[in-house]
Amino acid sequence: MDIRDRIAVVTGAAGGIGRALAIRLARAGARKVVCADLDADGARQVAREINGLSMQVDVGREADIAALIETVEAETGPIDLFCSNAGILLPGGVEVPDADWQRIWEINVMSHVWAARHLVPRMIARGGGYLLNTASAAGLLNQIGSAPYGVTKHAAVGLAEWLAITHGDQGIRVSVLCPQAVRSAMTRGFEDHVASIDGMLEPEAVADACLTAIEEERFLVLPHPQVAEYFRGKAQDYDRWIAGMRRLNRKYGVLDGK
């Protein structure tokens, strides 16, 4: 997809990858970029920087995502690119309370489901569109110290695959972003954790990788190229990969941000 003259929506746009994506899309010539975030002031500030629009959106609520899509399509125009980017990280394992599991499930997985539910039929009716879903390298590998994050990011990758398989012949293009550590509010305090062993990228580098993938209509976006090797190693010898991850768990198994 050529982003020039396109209408794009970015969730989680107040900071981190979302902010960098919104700025990069505007610089690439998007006709309008809509910055959506629970942080209304932050989204508004980014929108001002790029002459875009902003909306306060809680991606953990289907009604908010439906309203975002309806408002943009009614007042600005058809959405060409939807960047479903917002996400959260919770430390811990199966002992994490059900309410927290539900919350991370809604934000990291259902937000993508709801965006597709309310937007894909519109895109199909007009001949196509593009979805960029932010997952994580944890969705291909796993997350030492956080079962909720590893599980939900696996689900996010699975959904993106399903959308690409099911709707590709109807003009829906899908990319899934799977970086390791990216400098943001989410990763603050985790600079020495396992996800950073291959380096912590700046959000701008990740946004550049996303734009390249969109231009090439490439499914898997890996700003850390090492992830591809780890993923191949996992597929080639699952037991060896598990053993390696256990070694990492012994060193980094407590995810406390300290």
C-alpha positions in Angstrom: 0.0 0.0 0.0 1.1 3.5 -0.8 0.2 5.5 2.3 0.0 8.8 0.4 -3.4 10.4 0.5 -4.7 7.6 2.8 -6.7 7.9 6.0 -5.0 6.1 8.9 -6.0 5.4 12.5 -3.5 4.6 15.2 -4.5 3.4 18.7 -2.1 3.9 21.5 -0.9 7.0 19.7 0.0 9.1 22.7 3.4 7.6 23.2 5.9 4.9 22.2 5.4 3.0 19.0 1.9 4.5 18.4 3.2 8.1 18.5 6.1 7.2 16.2 3.7 5.5 13.8 1.4 8.5 13.7 4.3 10.9 13.0 5.8 8.5 10.4 2.5 8.1 8.6 2.0 11.8 8.4 5.5 12.3 7.0 4.8 9.6 4.4 2.0 11.7 3.1 -1.1 10.3 4.7 -4.1 12.6 4.1 -5.2 12.4 7.7 -3.9 10.5 10.7 -6.3 9.9 13.6 -4.6 9.5 17.0 -6.6 7.4 19.4 -5.6 6.8 23.0 -7.0 6.5 26.5 -4.7 9.5 27.3 -6.7 12.2 25.6 -4.2 15.0 26.2 -1.3 12.9 24.9 -3.3 11.9 21.7 -4.3 15.6 21.2 -0.6 16.7 21.5 0.5 14.2 18.9 -2.4 15.2 16.6 -1.4 18.8 16.9 2.2 18.0 15.9 1.1 16.3 12.6 -2.1 18.3 11.8 -4.1 15.2 12.6 -7.2 14.4 14.6 -7.5 12.9 18.0 -10.0 10.8 20.0 -10.1 9.4 23.5 -10.5 5.7 23.2 -10.4 2.8 25.6 -9.5 -0.1 23.4 -10.6 -2.5 26.1 -14.2 -1.6 25.3 -15.8 -2.7 22.0 -18.2 0.3 22.1 -15.2 2.7 22.1 -13.6 1.0 19.1 -16.9 0.9 17.2 -17.5 4.6 17.9 -13.9 5.4 16.8 -14.5 3.7 13.4 -18.0 5.1 12.9 -16.8 8.7 13.8 -13.8 8.6 11.5 -15.7 7.1 8.6 -18.6 9.5 9.0 -16.7 12.7 9.6 -13.3 12.2 7.9 -13.6 9.5 5.3 -13.1 5.7 4.7 -10.3 4.3 6.8 -7.6 2.8 4.6 -5.2 1.7 7.3 -6.0 0.8 10.9 -3.0 0.4 13.2 -4.3 -1.6 16.2 -1.3 -0.8 18.4 -2.4 -0.3 22.0 -1.3 -3.0 24.5 -0.3 -3.6 28.1 2.1 -5.8 30.0 1.4 -7.6 33.3 4.0 -9.6 35.2 3.3 -13.0 36.8 2.1 -16.5 35.9 -1.1 -18.5 36.4 -1.6 -16.9 39.8 -2.4 -13.5 38.2 -6.0 -12.7 39.3 -8.8 -13.5 36.8 -9.7 -9.8 36.5 -6.2 -9.0 35.4 -6.2 -11.8 32.9 -9.5 -10.5 31.5 -8.2 -7.0 31.3 -5.0 -7.9 29.3 -7.1 -10.2 27.1 -9.4 -7.4 26.2 -6.7 -4.9 25.5 -4.1 -7.2 23.8 -6.5 -9.5 21.9 -10.1 -8.4 21.8 -9.2 -4.8 20.7 -7.9 -6.4 17.4 -11.0 -8.6 17.2 -13.3 -5.6 17.6 -11.4 -3.4 15.2 -11.7 -6.2 12.5 -15.4 -6.9 13.4 -16.4 -3.3 12.8 -14.0 -2.3 10.0 -13.3 -5.3 7.8 -16.8 -5.6 6.4 -16.6 -1.9 5.4 -13.2 -2.4 3.8 -14.4 -5.5 1.9 -17.4 -3.6 0.6 -15.2 -0.9 -0.9 -12.6 -3.2 -2.3 -10.0 -3.6 0.4 -8.0 -2.1 3.2 -5.0 -2.6 5.5 -4.7 -3.7 9.1 -1.5 -3.4 11.1 -1.8 -5.2 14.4 0.9 -4.8 17.0 1.8 -8.1 18.8 5.3 -8.8 20.0 8.2 -11.2 19.6 6.5 -12.8 22.6 3.8 -13.9 20.3 6.2 -16.0 18.3 8.5 -17.0 21.2 7.1 -16.3 24.6 7.6 -13.9 27.5 9.9 -14.8 30.4 8.2 -13.6 33.6 4.7 -12.9 32.2 2.2 -15.6 31.2 -0.6 -13.1 30.5 1.6 -11.2 28.0 3.0 -14.3 26.3 -0.4 -15.9 26.0 -2.2 -12.8 24.7 0.5 -11.9 22.2 0.4 -15.5 20.8 -3.4 -15.0 20.4 -2.8 -11.7 18.7 -0.5 -13.3 16.1 -3.0 -16.1 15.6 -5.8 -13.6 14.9 -3.7 -11.7 12.4 -2.8 -14.9 10.6 -6.5 -15.8 10.4 -7.5 -12.5 9.1 -4.8 -12.6 6.4 -5.8 -16.1 5.4 -9.6 -15.6 5.5 -9.9 -12.1 3.9 -6.8 -11.8 1.8 -8.7 -12.7 -1.4 -11.2 -9.9 -0.5 -8.5 -7.2 -0.6 -7.7 -7.1 3.1 -4.0 -6.8 3.7 -2.6 -7.6 7.2 0.8 -7.0 8.8 1.6 -8.1 12.4 4.4 -6.3 14.3 6.5 -8.5 16.5 9.4 -6.5 18.0 11.5 -7.4 21.1 12.1 -4.5 23.5 11.2 -1.0 22.3 11.8 2.1 24.4 8.5 3.2 25.9 6.6 3.7 29.1 5.8 0.0 29.0 9.4 -1.1 29.0 10.7 1.5 31.5 12.6 -0.3 34.2 13.1 -3.4 32.1 16.2 -2.2 30.2 18.2 -5.1 31.6 15.6 -7.8 31.2 15.5 -10.7 28.7 13.6 -8.9 26.0 16.4 -6.4 25.7 19.3 -8.8 25.2 19.3 -8.0 21.5 19.1 -4.3 22.1 16.2 -1.9 22.9 15.0 -0.1 19.8 13.7 3.4 19.6 10.1 3.7 18.5 11.1 5.6 15.4 13.0 2.6 14.1 10.0 0.4 14.7 7.7 2.8 12.8 10.1 2.8 9.9 10.0 -1.0 9.8 6.2 -0.9 9.8 6.0 1.6 6.9 8.4 -0.6 4.8 6.3 -3.7 5.5 3.1 -1.8 4.6 4.6 -0.6 1.4 5.7 -4.2 0.6 2.5 -5.7 1.9 4.5 -8.0 4.0 2.8 -10.0 6.9 5.5 -10.3 9.5 7.3 -7.2 10.7 10.5 -8.0 12.7 12.4 -4.8 13.6 14.8 -7.2 15.5 16.0 -9.5 12.8 17.3 -12.0 15.3 13.7 -13.0 16.1 13.4 -14.8 12.8 16.4 -17.0 13.7 14.9 -17.7 17.1 11.6 -18.6 15.5 13.2 -20.9 13.0 15.2 -22.6 15.8 12.0 -23.1 17.8 10.3 -24.8 14.8 13.3 -27.0 14.0 13.9 -28.4 17.6 11.1 -27.5 20.0 12.7 -29.3 23.0 16.1 -27.6 22.5 14.3 -24.3 22.3 12.4 -25.0 25.5 15.7 -25.9 27.2 17.2 -22.6 26.1 14.2 -20.7 27.3 14.5 -22.4 30.7 18.0 -21.2 31.0 16.8 -17.6 30.3 14.0 -18.2 32.9 16.5 -19.1 35.6 18.2 -15.8 35.0 15.3 -13.4 34.2 12.3 -15.2 35.5 11.1 -12.4 37.8 9.6 -9.6 35.8 9.4 -6.8 38.4 10.7 -3.7 36.5 13.4 -3.0 39.1 
